[in-house]
Amino acid sequence: MLSQLLSLLSEKKEGLSLFEISRVMMAQPTAVASMLELLVQKGKLLEIGPDGKYCADCGQVSDCNLLAVHGKRYVLASQIVVKAE
C-alpha cells in the first residue's frame, strides 16, 4: 500500500491532500494519515500548504488559517527542486 501511495503521488506534481489520497486509494483517512506521517518522517514526502509553500519552513503551522480551511498537501521529496540562493 505504501508503494501504491508513492506511485500515486509520483503522478501528481502539485501534490494531493489526505482526503484526495484516501478517495483514490479507497482507504480510510486514518490509515492513509499514518502512512503519510511515516513517509514524511522518512523524508520520502514533504508537506506543503495549499499555497504550495512548505509547511516545515513556516513557524506558524499551528496557527495557519490556510491549513485550517484547505489542509496540507503531500508531494514526493524527490520531485522538489531546491533553488540556489
C-alpha positions in Angstrom: 0.0 0.0 0.0 2.9 2.4 0.6 4.2 1.8 -2.9 0.7 2.5 -4.3 0.7 5.8 -2.4 4.1 6.7 -3.6 3.2 5.8 -7.2 0.0 7.9 -7.0 2.0 10.9 -5.7 4.6 10.5 -8.5 1.8 11.2 -11.0 0.6 14.4 -9.2 3.3 17.1 -9.3 1.1 19.6 -7.4 0.5 17.0 -4.6 -2.6 15.6 -3.1 -4.5 16.1 0.2 -5.2 13.4 2.7 -8.8 13.1 1.6 -7.9 13.1 -2.1 -5.4 10.3 -1.5 -8.0 8.4 0.7 -10.6 8.7 -2.0 -8.3 7.5 -4.9 -6.9 4.6 -2.8 -10.3 3.7 -1.4 -8.8 3.7 2.1 -9.8 5.1 5.5 -8.3 8.6 6.1 -6.8 7.4 9.4 -4.9 4.6 7.7 -3.7 7.0 5.0 -2.7 9.6 7.6 -0.5 7.0 9.3 1.2 6.1 6.1 1.7 9.8 5.2 3.2 10.5 8.6 5.7 7.6 8.2 6.7 8.7 4.7 7.2 12.3 5.9 9.4 11.2 8.8 11.5 9.0 6.4 12.0 12.0 4.1 10.1 10.4 1.2 7.3 13.0 1.3 7.1 16.7 2.0 4.1 18.5 3.5 3.1 21.7 1.6 0.3 24.1 2.3 -2.5 24.8 -0.2 -0.5 27.7 -1.5 2.4 25.4 -2.5 4.8 26.6 0.2 6.5 24.1 2.5 4.9 23.7 6.0 8.2 22.8 7.5 9.7 26.2 6.6 7.0 28.1 8.4 6.8 28.6 12.1 3.1 29.3 12.0 1.8 25.8 11.2 -0.3 25.6 14.4 -1.9 29.0 13.7 -2.2 28.7 9.9 -5.6 29.7 8.5 -4.9 28.2 5.1 -4.2 24.8 6.6 -7.3 25.0 8.8 -9.5 25.6 5.7 -7.7 23.7 3.0 -5.4 21.3 4.7 -1.9 20.1 3.8 -0.9 18.6 0.6 1.8 15.9 0.1 4.4 15.7 -2.6 7.3 13.4 -3.3 10.5 14.9 -1.8 12.4 13.7 -4.9 10.2 15.9 -7.2 11.2 19.1 -5.4 13.9 21.2 -7.0 15.9 23.2 -4.4 16.7 26.7 -5.7 20.2 28.0 -5.0 20.3 31.4 -3.4 
